[in-house]
Amino acid sequence: MRYRATLAYDGTAYQGFQRQVDGVPSIQFAVERAVSQVTGQQVTVIGAGRTDTGVHATGQVIAFDVDWSYSAYGLFRAVNAALPDDITLQDLTMTTAEFQPRFDACSRVYRYQILQAETRQPLLRNRTWHFSKMLDLEEMQQAAEVLIGKHDFATFGQAPYGDNTVREVFVSKWSRFEQEIGFILTYEVEATAFLKHMVRRMVGVLVEVGRGRITVEQLGDILRSADLARVKLVAPPQGLTLYKVKYPDEKYQKNREEIVPCFVDKV
């Protein structure tokens, strides 16, 4: 029986989502271990995407196959009890054997947070990229819009599989929220899929625009060059969160009444 779940995690202590060699902590291994403890079965967890070392998630989608005689809600509670405190299932439901979290997804949404404040904030060091000087948000937004559409994004990353570097970006936008300590700048990007380190390179270039080191027109030239060497600044991983994975419909939710409600706001 295949189960589908939404997974949230703090990636600070892990070497990315994908299972690593023995002894190297990963999100996939931690979840597989928890499910195995609960069910007594060998389990392989399939994810919708591979997040890098230190990257977080609120909307990673996973699937795994186990024989389970009780309710999906019972499995949900038991697995969460076995997971470490920095990883949790947000929901869990039965699905069909054909469901593939990666290949069935129609888009992924990432969010990147920047702290713009005079002094560092220790409590936000694993959630944001800190800048003490002001960034030009208006220029950054104009530059972000250049990235919308279907392009060859070879400038911003390498394909995790094969050599196709064409992706379609649907949303690329900045927002700013004022805090007592300064400002939180949030970049949201949604695309069909992403190349390795693509979002972090995009953020790095957009920050260079905000610093006045690159113009919006130059960003367009960098994008069209399809040259990975043109991007000099890669944003650090701790500001990045896989926010949501979107699917065309809910046909894979076999028993809708067993879905455990998610938090309304996962930011």
Sine and cosine of phi, psi and omega as CSV:
sin_phi,cos_phi,sin_psi,cos_psi,sin_omega,cos_omega
0.00,0.00,0.76,-0.65,-0.02,-1.00
-0.99,-0.11,0.68,-0.74,0.05,-1.00
-0.88,-0.47,0.56,-0.83,0.04,-1.00
-0.88,-0.47,0.64,-0.77,-0.02,-1.00
-0.56,-0.83,0.41,-0.91,0.17,-0.99
-0.98,-0.21,0.76,-0.65,-0.14,-0.99
-0.89,-0.46,0.70,-0.72,0.12,-0.99
-0.87,-0.49,0.61,-0.79,0.02,-1.00
-0.38,-0.93,0.46,-0.89,0.19,-0.98
-1.00,-0.06,0.92,-0.39,-0.12,-0.99
-1.00,0.09,0.11,0.99,-0.11,-0.99
-0.83,0.56,-0.68,0.73,-0.12,-0.99
-1.00,-0.04,0.13,0.99,-0.13,-0.99
-0.85,-0.52,0.51,-0.86,0.04,-1.00
-1.00,0.00,0.81,0.59,0.03,-1.00
1.00,0.03,0.02,-1.00,-0.01,-1.00
-0.96,0.27,-0.71,0.71,-0.18,-0.98
-0.93,0.38,0.63,-0.78,0.05,-1.00
-0.84,0.54,0.70,-0.71,-0.03,-1.00
-0.94,-0.34,-0.17,-0.99,0.08,-1.00
-0.92,0.40,0.30,-0.95,-0.04,-1.00
-0.80,0.59,0.72,-0.69,0.06,-1.00
1.00,-0.05,-0.22,0.98,0.01,-1.00
-0.99,-0.10,0.87,-0.49,-0.08,-1.00
-0.93,0.36,0.73,-0.69,0.08,-1.00
-0.63,-0.78,0.39,-0.92,0.01,-1.00
-0.90,0.43,-0.72,0.70,-0.03,-1.00
-0.84,0.54,-0.73,0.68,-0.02,-1.00
-0.90,0.44,-0.65,0.76,-0.02,-1.00
-0.89,0.45,-0.65,0.76,0.00,-1.00
-0.95,0.32,-0.68,0.74,0.03,-1.00
-0.87,0.50,-0.65,0.76,0.01,-1.00
-0.91,0.42,-0.67,0.75,0.00,-1.00
-0.91,0.42,-0.70,0.71,0.00,-1.00
-0.90,0.43,-0.64,0.77,0.02,-1.00
-0.90,0.43,-0.62,0.78,0.04,-1.00
-0.88,0.47,-0.63,0.78,-0.05,-1.00
-0.97,0.25,-0.68,0.73,-0.15,-0.99
-0.99,-0.15,-0.31,0.95,-0.08,-1.00
0.95,0.30,0.33,0.94,-0.05,-1.00
-0.85,-0.53,0.49,-0.87,0.10,-1.00
-0.95,0.31,0.77,-0.63,-0.13,-0.99
-0.75,-0.66,0.64,-0.77,0.18,-0.98
-0.90,-0.43,0.85,-0.53,0.01,-1.00
-1.00,-0.07,0.79,-0.62,0.04,-1.00
-0.97,-0.23,0.76,-0.65,-0.01,-1.00
-0.94,-0.33,0.37,-0.93,0.03,-1.00
-0.97,0.26,-0.37,0.93,-0.01,-1.00
-0.28,-0.96,0.35,-0.94,0.02,-1.00
-0.98,-0.18,0.93,-0.38,0.09,-1.00
-1.00,0.03,0.50,-0.86,-0.05,-1.00
-0.98,0.18,0.11,-0.99,0.10,-1.00
-0.81,0.58,0.79,-0.62,0.06,-1.00
0.99,0.12,-0.09,1.00,0.00,-1.00
-1.00,0.07,0.59,-0.81,-0.07,-1.00
-0.97,-0.23,0.09,-1.00,0.07,-1.00
-0.48,-0.88,0.59,-0.80,0.22,-0.98
-0.89,-0.46,-0.27,0.96,-0.09,-1.00
-0.70,-0.72,0.49,0.87,0.10,-0.99
-0.90,0.43,0.71,-0.71,0.02,-1.00
-0.95,-0.31,0.74,-0.67,-0.02,-1.00
-0.78,-0.62,0.26,-0.97,0.12,-0.99
-0.57,-0.82,0.50,-0.87,0.06,-1.00
-0.40,-0.92,0.38,-0.93,-0.05,-1.00
-0.93,-0.37,0.83,-0.56,0.10,-0.99
-0.55,-0.84,0.37,-0.93,0.19,-0.98
-1.00,-0.04,0.84,-0.54,-0.09,-1.00
-0.62,-0.78,0.83,-0.56,-0.12,-0.99
-1.00,-0.01,-0.12,0.99,-0.08,-1.00
-0.94,-0.33,-0.17,-0.99,-0.07,-1.00
-0.96,0.27,0.35,-0.94,0.09,-1.00
-0.89,0.45,-0.57,0.82,0.03,-1.00
-0.91,0.42,-0.61,0.79,0.06,-1.00
-0.90,0.45,-0.65,0.76,0.05,-1.00
-0.92,0.40,-0.67,0.74,0.05,-1.00
-0.82,0.57,-0.76,0.65,-0.02,-1.00
-0.91,0.42,-0.68,0.74,-0.06,-1.00
-0.93,0.38,-0.68,0.73,0.00,-1.00
-0.91,0.41,-0.68,0.74,0.03,-1.00
-0.88,0.48,-0.58,0.82,0.04,-1.00
-0.92,0.39,-0.46,0.89,-0.03,-1.00
-1.00,0.00,-0.28,0.96,-0.02,-1.00
-0.98,0.22,0.46,-0.89,0.12,-0.99
-0.92,0.40,0.27,-0.96,-0.11,-0.99
-0.90,0.43,-0.36,0.93,-0.04,-1.00
-1.00,-0.08,0.18,0.98,0.08,-1.00
-0.68,-0.73,0.69,-0.73,0.06,-1.00
-0.46,-0.89,0.56,-0.83,0.17,-0.99
-0.98,0.22,0.72,-0.70,0.07,-1.00
-1.00,-0.02,-0.46,0.89,0.05,-1.00
-0.31,-0.95,0.22,-0.98,0.03,-1.00
-0.35,-0.94,0.68,-0.73,0.02,-1.00
-0.50,-0.87,0.38,-0.93,0.15,-0.99
-0.95,0.31,0.50,-0.87,0.02,-1.00
-0.62,-0.78,-0.16,-0.99,0.01,-1.00
-1.00,-0.04,0.33,-0.94,-0.01,-1.00
-0.91,0.42,-0.34,0.94,-0.04,-1.00
-0.99,0.12,-0.22,0.98,-0.08,-1.00
-0.92,0.40,0.79,-0.61,0.05,-1.00
-0.82,-0.57,0.93,-0.36,-0.08,-1.00
-0.82,0.57,-0.61,0.79,-0.05,-1.00
-0.98,0.19,-0.79,0.61,-0.15,-0.99
-0.98,0.22,-0.43,0.90,0.00,-1.00
-0.99,0.10,-0.24,0.97,-0.03,-1.00
-0.94,0.35,0.62,-0.79,0.05,-1.00
-0.99,-0.16,-0.35,0.94,0.08,-1.00
-0.26,-0.96,0.32,-0.95,0.09,-1.00
-0.82,-0.58,0.55,-0.84,0.02,-1.00
-0.86,-0.51,0.82,-0.58,0.09,-1.00
-0.90,-0.43,0.48,-0.88,0.12,-0.99
-0.77,-0.64,0.67,-0.75,0.04,-1.00
-0.83,-0.56,0.72,-0.69,-0.06,-1.00
-0.91,-0.41,0.71,-0.70,0.07,-1.00
-0.88,-0.48,0.74,-0.68,0.11,-0.99
-1.00,-0.09,0.87,-0.49,0.05,-1.00
-0.95,-0.31,0.99,-0.14,-0.10,-1.00
-0.47,-0.88,0.42,-0.91,-0.05,-1.00
-0.90,0.44,-0.63,0.78,-0.04,-1.00
-0.86,-0.51,0.39,-0.92,0.05,-1.00
-0.92,0.40,0.50,-0.87,0.03,-1.00
-0.86,-0.51,0.98,-0.22,-0.09,-1.00
-0.82,0.58,-0.57,0.82,-0.04,-1.00
-0.95,0.31,-0.26,0.97,0.00,-1.00
-0.95,-0.31,0.11,0.99,-0.11,-0.99
-0.91,0.41,-0.43,0.90,0.03,-1.00
-0.99,-0.14,0.20,0.98,-0.03,-1.00
-0.79,-0.61,-0.28,0.96,-0.13,-0.99
-0.63,-0.78,0.29,-0.96,0.17,-0.99
-0.97,-0.23,0.85,-0.53,-0.14,-0.99
-1.00,-0.03,0.72,-0.70,0.15,-0.99
-0.76,-0.65,0.76,-0.65,0.01,-1.00
-1.00,0.04,-0.36,0.93,0.00,-1.00
-0.98,-0.20,0.43,-0.90,-0.05,-1.00
-0.94,0.35,0.61,-0.79,0.12,-0.99
-0.95,-0.31,0.57,-0.82,-0.01,-1.00
-0.99,0.16,0.99,-0.10,-0.08,-1.00
-0.92,0.38,-0.54,0.84,0.00,-1.00
-0.90,0.44,-0.69,0.72,0.05,-1.00
-0.92,0.40,-0.63,0.78,0.02,-1.00
-0.89,0.45,-0.60,0.80,0.02,-1.00
-0.93,0.36,-0.66,0.75,0.05,-1.00
-0.88,0.48,-0.64,0.77,0.02,-1.00
-0.93,0.38,-0.62,0.78,0.00,-1.00
-0.87,0.49,-0.58,0.81,-0.02,-1.00
-0.93,0.37,-0.41,0.91,0.05,-1.00
-0.89,0.46,-0.47,0.88,-0.08,-1.00
-0.99,0.14,-0.17,0.99,-0.01,-1.00
-0.95,0.30,0.65,-0.76,0.02,-1.00
0.90,-0.43,-0.05,-1.00,0.02,-1.00
-1.00,-0.05,0.87,-0.50,-0.04,-1.00
-0.63,-0.77,0.27,-0.96,0.25,-0.97
-0.99,0.11,0.94,-0.35,-0.08,-1.00
-0.99,-0.12,0.48,0.88,-0.01,-1.00
-0.86,0.51,-0.42,0.91,0.07,-1.00
-0.88,0.47,-0.46,0.89,-0.16,-0.99
-0.95,-0.31,0.03,1.00,0.03,-1.00
0.20,-0.98,0.12,-0.99,0.04,-1.00
-0.94,-0.33,0.55,-0.84,0.00,-1.00
-0.92,0.40,0.75,-0.66,0.04,-1.00
-0.93,0.38,-0.42,0.91,0.04,-1.00
-0.68,-0.73,0.71,-0.70,0.03,-1.00
0.93,0.37,-0.44,-0.90,-0.04,-1.00
-0.76,-0.65,0.23,0.97,0.01,-1.00
-0.99,0.17,0.90,-0.44,-0.01,-1.00
-0.94,-0.35,0.22,0.98,0.05,-1.00
-0.99,0.11,0.78,-0.62,0.04,-1.00
-0.67,-0.74,0.38,-0.92,0.06,-1.00
-0.91,-0.41,0.84,-0.55,0.02,-1.00
-0.98,-0.17,0.81,-0.59,-0.02,-1.00
-0.99,-0.11,-0.59,0.81,-0.04,-1.00
-0.73,-0.68,0.72,-0.70,0.09,-1.00
-0.48,-0.88,0.98,-0.18,-0.13,-0.99
-0.49,-0.87,0.43,-0.90,0.07,-1.00
-0.93,-0.37,0.51,-0.86,0.16,-0.99
-0.65,-0.76,0.38,-0.92,-0.03,-1.00
-0.74,-0.67,0.72,-0.69,0.01,-1.00
-0.83,-0.56,0.80,-0.61,-0.01,-1.00
-0.99,0.15,0.71,-0.71,0.05,-1.00
-0.82,-0.57,0.21,-0.98,0.06,-1.00
-0.88,0.47,-0.53,0.85,-0.07,-1.00
-1.00,0.06,-0.22,0.98,-0.06,-1.00
0.47,-0.88,-0.73,-0.68,-0.02,-1.00
-0.78,-0.63,0.57,-0.82,0.18,-0.98
-0.96,-0.29,0.88,-0.47,0.08,-1.00
-0.99,-0.14,0.79,-0.61,-0.02,-1.00
-0.87,-0.49,0.82,-0.57,0.09,-1.00
-0.98,-0.22,0.81,-0.58,0.05,-1.00
-0.90,-0.43,0.76,-0.65,0.01,-1.00
-0.69,-0.73,0.73,-0.68,0.04,-1.00
-0.82,-0.57,0.74,-0.67,-0.01,-1.00
-0.52,-0.85,0.22,-0.98,0.04,-1.00
-0.85,0.53,-0.68,0.74,0.03,-1.00
-0.25,-0.97,0.12,-0.99,-0.06,-1.00
-0.76,-0.65,0.50,-0.86,0.10,-0.99
-0.99,0.14,0.19,-0.98,0.02,-1.00
-0.90,0.44,0.82,-0.57,0.00,-1.00
0.90,0.44,0.27,0.96,-0.08,-1.00
-0.88,0.48,-0.75,0.67,-0.05,-1.00
-0.91,0.42,-0.67,0.74,-0.03,-1.00
-0.91,0.42,-0.58,0.82,0.07,-1.00
-0.95,0.32,-0.62,0.78,0.05,-1.00
-0.88,0.48,-0.72,0.69,0.02,-1.00
-0.88,0.47,-0.66,0.75,0.01,-1.00
-0.85,0.52,-0.70,0.71,0.02,-1.00
-0.92,0.39,-0.67,0.75,0.00,-1.00
-0.90,0.43,-0.57,0.82,0.08,-1.00
-0.91,0.41,-0.63,0.78,0.06,-1.00
-0.88,0.47,-0.58,0.82,0.11,-0.99
-0.90,0.43,-0.70,0.71,0.01,-1.00
-0.89,0.45,-0.44,0.90,0.06,-1.00
-0.99,0.11,-0.17,0.98,-0.03,-1.00
1.00,0.09,0.23,0.97,-0.02,-1.00
-1.00,0.01,-0.35,0.94,0.03,-1.00
-0.71,-0.70,0.65,-0.76,0.07,-1.00
-1.00,0.00,0.25,-0.97,0.05,-1.00
-0.87,0.49,-0.64,0.77,0.01,-1.00
-0.90,0.43,-0.64,0.77,0.03,-1.00
-0.91,0.42,-0.57,0.82,0.06,-1.00
-0.87,0.49,-0.66,0.75,0.05,-1.00
-0.86,0.51,-0.66,0.75,0.03,-1.00
-0.91,0.41,-0.64,0.77,0.01,-1.00
-0.89,0.45,-0.69,0.72,0.02,-1.00
-0.87,0.49,-0.73,0.68,-0.07,-1.00
-0.95,0.32,-0.34,0.94,-0.04,-1.00
-0.93,0.36,-0.44,0.90,-0.05,-1.00
0.80,0.59,0.59,0.81,-0.06,-1.00
-0.88,-0.47,0.94,-0.34,-0.05,-1.00
-0.85,0.52,-0.49,0.87,-0.05,-1.00
-0.94,0.33,-0.23,0.97,-0.02,-1.00
-0.96,0.28,-0.32,0.95,0.00,-1.00
-0.99,-0.11,0.92,-0.39,-0.07,-1.00
-1.00,-0.08,-0.43,0.90,-0.09,-1.00
-0.91,-0.42,0.85,-0.52,0.07,-1.00
-0.94,-0.35,0.84,-0.54,-0.02,-1.00
-0.88,0.47,0.59,-0.81,0.02,-1.00
-0.91,0.41,0.40,-0.92,-0.15,-0.99
-0.96,0.29,-0.45,0.89,-0.19,-0.98
-0.92,0.40,-0.31,0.95,0.02,-1.00
-1.00,0.09,-0.08,1.00,-0.16,-0.99
-0.98,-0.18,0.68,-0.73,0.03,-1.00
-0.69,-0.72,0.78,-0.63,0.18,-0.98
-0.96,0.26,0.97,-0.25,-0.16,-0.99
-0.99,0.14,-0.67,0.75,-0.09,-1.00
-0.32,-0.95,0.53,-0.85,0.15,-0.99
-0.88,-0.47,0.79,-0.62,-0.07,-1.00
-0.96,-0.28,0.57,-0.82,0.00,-1.00
-0.82,-0.58,0.43,-0.90,-0.07,-1.00
-0.86,0.52,-0.60,0.80,-0.01,-1.00
-0.37,-0.93,-0.15,-0.99,-0.03,-1.00
-0.93,-0.36,0.51,0.86,-0.07,-1.00
-0.91,0.42,-0.31,0.95,-0.03,-1.00
-1.00,0.08,-0.13,0.99,0.03,-1.00
-0.99,0.13,1.00,-0.07,-0.14,-0.99
-0.92,0.39,-0.70,0.72,-0.01,-1.00
-0.84,-0.55,1.00,0.00,-0.14,-0.99
-0.89,0.45,-0.48,0.88,-0.04,-1.00
-0.94,0.35,-0.25,0.97,-0.03,-1.00
-1.00,-0.06,0.02,1.00,-0.01,-1.00
-0.96,0.30,0.76,-0.65,0.05,-1.00
-1.00,0.08,0.80,-0.60,-0.05,-1.00
-0.85,0.52,0.65,-0.76,0.07,-1.00
-1.00,0.05,0.20,-0.98,0.18,-0.98
-0.92,0.40,0.60,-0.80,-0.01,-1.00
-0.92,0.40,-0.68,0.73,0.00,-1.00
-0.90,-0.43,0.92,-0.40,-0.05,-1.00
-0.99,-0.14,0.13,0.99,-0.06,-1.00
-0.90,0.44,0.00,0.00,0.00,0.00
